[in-house]
Amino acid sequence: SDLRLDNQLERKARRLSRRRRSPERVNAGGVAEVVFRNADPELLARARDRIAQSKVPAPTEEPRQRREVYQRYASKLGDRSPQECDQLVARQLMSKLLSGRKGQELTQDELIRVGRVLLEGPVVQELEQSQGEAASRAYVGKLLTQARPIVEQHQQAKLAKEKSKDQGMSL
């Protein structure tokens, strides 16, 4: 894959440097590359190396961060069952995402973010070990499906209460 990318970039750089045109932007394999007229081959090589390095995904801290978020929310729930903790963590995360928004629903991206945090919970981890990834993802999907209407309904009731309070003050 890296070799193929290097070859593609090399061909594109040779073709563009032959044209000898003014600076232009070229999209080479999804990577924007700026090529200058009379470009220095060493400069092109360095640019190609930087582009290739940017294609390599950096090690991420995300799973650890998601685990910490899950644990932070679950630690506030006391001695509840792990399944109940999952339900409440899902609701709390969704509520936090919805807070401050006027009646908007959760987006698909937000649901995915909540689901990723829930994947770090002990029930999901155990399900994944014993029954596989499909079972753990089905469990998370069920949690999200159950929590979403509850949270959105609560958010709507909260907004309605605030609206009626505001109307009462203006009279």
LINGIBEL-V155673 format. One record per residue. N is the residue number from 1. RES is the residue in three letters. PSI is psi in radians with two decimals (999 if undefined). OMEGA is omega in degrees with one decimal (999 if undefined). Layout:
n->(N:N)
res->(RES:RES)
psi->(PSI:PSI)
omega->(OMEGA:OMEGA)
This chain:
n->(1:2:3:4:5:6:7:8:9:10:11:12:13:14:15:16:17:18:19:20:21:22:23:24:25:26:27:28:29:30:31:32:33:34:35:36:37:38:39:40:41:42:43:44:45:46:47:48:49:50:51:52:53:54:55:56:57:58:59:60:61:62:63:64:65:66:67:68:69:70:71:72:73:74:75:76:77:78:79:80:81:82:83:84:85:86:87:88:89:90:91:92:93:94:95:96:97:98:99:100:101:102:103:104:105:106:107:108:109:110:111:112:113:114:115:116:117:118:119:120:121:122:123:124:125:126:127:128:129:130:131:132:133:134:135:136:137:138:139:140:141:142:143:144:145:146:147:148:149:150:151:152:153:154:155:156:157:158:159:160:161:162:163:164:165:166:167:168:169:170:171)
res->(SER:ASP:LEU:ARG:LEU:ASP:ASN:GLN:LEU:GLU:ARG:LYS:ALA:ARG:ARG:LEU:SER:ARG:ARG:ARG:ARG:SER:PRO:GLU:ARG:VAL:ASN:ALA:GLY:GLY:VAL:ALA:GLU:VAL:VAL:PHE:ARG:ASN:ALA:ASP:PRO:GLU:LEU:LEU:ALA:ARG:ALA:ARG:ASP:ARG:ILE:ALA:GLN:SER:LYS:VAL:PRO:ALA:PRO:THR:GLU:GLU:PRO:ARG:GLN:ARG:ARG:GLU:VAL:TYR:GLN:ARG:TYR:ALA:SER:LYS:LEU:GLY:ASP:ARG:SER:PRO:GLN:GLU:CYS:ASP:GLN:LEU:VAL:ALA:ARG:GLN:LEU:MET:SER:LYS:LEU:LEU:SER:GLY:ARG:LYS:GLY:GLN:GLU:LEU:THR:GLN:ASP:GLU:LEU:ILE:ARG:VAL:GLY:ARG:VAL:LEU:LEU:GLU:GLY:PRO:VAL:VAL:GLN:GLU:LEU:GLU:GLN:SER:GLN:GLY:GLU:ALA:ALA:SER:ARG:ALA:TYR:VAL:GLY:LYS:LEU:LEU:THR:GLN:ALA:ARG:PRO:ILE:VAL:GLU:GLN:HIS:GLN:GLN:ALA:LYS:LEU:ALA:LYS:GLU:LYS:SER:LYS:ASP:GLN:GLY:MET:SER:LEU)
psi->(-0.85:-0.67:-0.73:-0.72:-0.78:-0.76:-0.74:-0.79:-0.68:-0.81:-0.76:-0.75:-0.74:-0.78:-0.74:-0.64:-0.45:-0.51:-0.51:0.85:3.06:2.92:2.42:2.82:2.36:2.40:1.90:1.80:0.58:-0.02:2.12:2.26:2.25:2.18:2.22:2.64:2.43:0.70:2.48:2.22:-0.58:-0.69:-0.74:-0.71:-0.74:-0.73:-0.73:-0.70:-0.75:-0.69:-0.75:-0.69:-0.63:-0.39:-0.38:2.08:2.31:2.60:2.39:2.63:0.03:-0.87:-0.69:-0.74:-0.73:-0.68:-0.74:-0.69:-0.82:-0.85:-0.63:-0.77:-0.77:-0.56:-0.39:-0.10:-0.07:-2.50:1.00:2.84:2.70:-0.63:-0.72:-0.67:-0.76:-0.80:-0.79:-0.63:-0.75:-0.81:-0.75:-0.76:-0.76:-0.74:-0.72:-0.73:-0.58:-0.34:2.40:0.00:2.40:1.53:0.20:2.65:2.87:2.42:2.89:-0.70:-0.68:-0.70:-0.69:-0.74:-0.77:-0.76:-0.68:-0.63:-0.74:-0.49:-0.28:-0.03:2.76:-0.63:-0.78:-0.74:-0.73:-0.74:-0.74:-0.70:-0.74:-0.64:-0.12:2.98:-0.65:-0.71:-0.71:-0.70:-0.62:-0.71:-0.80:-0.72:-0.71:-0.74:-0.80:-0.73:-0.66:-0.69:-0.61:-0.93:-0.59:-0.83:-0.77:-0.64:-0.73:-0.72:-0.74:-0.74:-0.70:-0.77:-0.71:-0.70:-0.77:-0.69:-0.78:-0.59:-0.75:-0.69:-0.64:-0.60:-0.50:-0.24:999)
omega->(178.6:179.4:178.6:178.2:178.3:179.6:178.1:-179.8:178.9:179.0:-179.4:179.8:178.9:-178.7:-178.3:179.7:176.1:-177.7:178.7:178.6:177.4:-178.9:179.4:176.7:180.0:177.2:-178.1:177.2:178.4:-178.9:179.3:-178.2:178.4:-178.4:-179.2:176.4:-178.5:-176.1:177.9:-179.4:178.9:177.0:177.1:180.0:178.8:178.8:179.0:178.0:179.8:178.9:178.9:179.0:-179.4:177.8:-179.7:-178.7:178.7:175.9:-174.1:177.6:-172.2:-179.0:179.5:179.5:178.6:177.6:178.8:177.8:179.2:-177.7:179.7:179.5:-176.8:-178.2:-180.0:-171.9:175.1:-174.1:177.4:178.9:178.9:178.8:178.1:175.5:178.6:-179.8:-177.3:176.0:178.3:-179.4:-179.3:179.4:179.1:179.0:179.4:178.9:-178.2:-175.5:179.2:178.6:-175.7:171.7:179.3:176.2:175.6:177.1:178.0:178.6:179.0:177.0:178.0:178.6:178.1:179.1:179.4:176.2:-179.6:178.1:-179.5:-179.7:-176.2:-179.4:-179.1:179.7:179.4:177.6:-179.3:179.1:-173.4:-173.7:176.6:-176.0:-178.7:-179.7:-179.1:179.5:176.7:177.6:179.4:177.2:178.2:177.7:-178.9:-179.7:179.4:-174.2:-173.5:-178.8:179.5:-177.5:-178.8:177.4:178.0:179.1:178.8:179.3:178.9:178.8:179.1:178.7:178.3:-179.6:179.7:177.2:179.1:179.9:178.7:-179.9:-176.8:-179.6:999)
